[in-house]
Amino acid sequence: MNSPLHLPSALLGALILSACSRYSVSVNERVVYTPPPLFQSYVIADEHLRACVKANIQEAAVVEAAQLKTLLCSAGNIKSLSGLEVFSNLRKLGLAHNAVGNLETLASLPELKHLNLSHNAVNSVTPLLALERLSTVNLAENPELDCETVSTLRHPGRDIVAPQCD
């Protein structure tokens, strides 16, 4: 005999399990669910960037590289972006107030749409030319920025903030 409580009980159970997706779930001391391990297959030399990536992975419970779509690493004393290429689905990257100069790694992030590089050591934006989906770029307060390379980045539909080049 089907009780009218079976459906609500099943829905409640499913809701509880989905809310606990980051934790193992046990019933009567028997593990019935173990979440997948967080993504760790990346090598990032810059210790500050590595710490920021790790924190973002933990916060978003990322289990594979493609799941990391936003990475916010402002004011972290980051100098190198080497190793970020594994996160090819990144759409938003915040790196304001760091010491980033070389942007070569960013050319391998084809999904990148929003990029904040204000207050860094950027001198050339040439690697960003490969990023067709890039719609907003903040390059304010990069004292060594070559404004000629910024002009090659400009096109309709792309918002470039670089007051020193206007």
N, C-alpha and C positions, 0 to 999 in steps of 0.2 A: 504494500500500500504506500503510495506516495504522499508524504506529508507536505502541507503547504510551506513548511519551514525549510525543506531541503534546498530550494532555489535560493532563498535569501541567505542561508548558511553557506552555500557554495560561493555566492557572490561576495560575502563578507570574507571568506577565506582567501579568495583571489585578490581582493582589495588589500588585505593584510600582507600577502606575499609580495604584491607589486610595490607596496610602500616600504618593504624591507629588502629591496633588491640589492642593497649594498652589504647586507648582513646574512650570515648563515642562519637558517631557521631550523629549529629542532622541535620535535613533538615526542614527548615521553623519552627524552634523552637520545632520540634518534634523529640524526641530521636528515632533513627532507629537502633542503635546498642549500646549495653553496654557490655564492656569486662567482662569476669568472674573475680571474686575477686581473689587476690593473695592468695597462700597457707599460712595458718596460724595455722594449726592443729599440732603444735609441741611444746614440752616443753623441753627447754634447760636451765639447771641451771647456767652454766658458762656464765656470762654476756657478755664476750668478744666473745665467740663462737656464742651466740645468736645474737649479733649485726652483726657479719660476715654473718651468715646464712640469716638474714633478708636482708642484702645488696645484697647478691647473688640471692636471690629469686626475689627481685625488679629488678635487672639488667637483669635477664633472663625471667622475666614475668612468673614465675612458678605459675601454678594454682593447681597443685597436686604434691604430694611428688615424684612420679615416674619420673617427668620431670627434677628434679635436678640431673644432671649427673656429674657436675664439681663443686667443692667447694674449693676455694682458700682463705685460712685464715692465711697467714704468718705474723709473727711479731705482734701478737695480744695479747700476754700475756695470752693465753688460757691454762688452766690447766686440765679441764675435757672435755671429749668427750660425756658424757652421754646425750642422746636425739638424737644423730645422727642416731640411728638405724631406725628411721622412713624414712630416705632417702636411702632405700635399693637398689636403682638403681645407686648410686654414682659409677662413674668409675674412677674419678681422684680426689684425695684429697691432697691439699697442706697445710701443717701445720708447715712449717719450722720456726725456731726462735720463739718458744713458750715455754711453761713449761709443756708439756704433758708427763705424766709418764705411766699411765694405758691405755692399748690398748684394754681392754675387749670389748668395744662397737664396735670396728672395725670388730670383728668376725661376726657380724650380717650384714655386707655389702658384700654380695656374688658377686656382679658385679665389685667390686673394682679391677682395673688393675694397676693404678699408684698411688704411695703413697710417699709423701715427709715428713719425720719426722726428718730432719736434725736439729741440734741445739735445742734439747729438753732434757727431763729428762727420756727417755725410758730406762728401765733396762731389760725387757724381751719382746721378740717378739712372744712368744708362741701363743697368740690369733690370730696372722696372719697365722698360719698353716691351719686354716679353710678356707682361701681364695684361692681357686684353680685357679682363673683367674688372680691373682696378678702376674704382669710381671716385674715391676720395683719398687724398694723400696730404698729410700735414708735414711740411718741411721747414716750418718756422724755426728760427734760432739755430741754424746750422751755419756758423760763420765761414766755413771753408767751401760752401756749396757753389758749384760751377753753374751759374744761371743759364748758360747756353744749353746745358743738358736738361735743365728744367723746361725750357721752351720746347724741346723735342717731345716731352712727356704730355704737354697740353694738347687737348682736343675736346670737341663738344661732348658734353655729358660727363666729363671728368673734372672734379673739383680739386684744384691744387692750391694749397695754402703755402705760400712762400713769399711773404711780404718783402723780403730783402731782394727779390727778383722782379718785383712789379714795377 
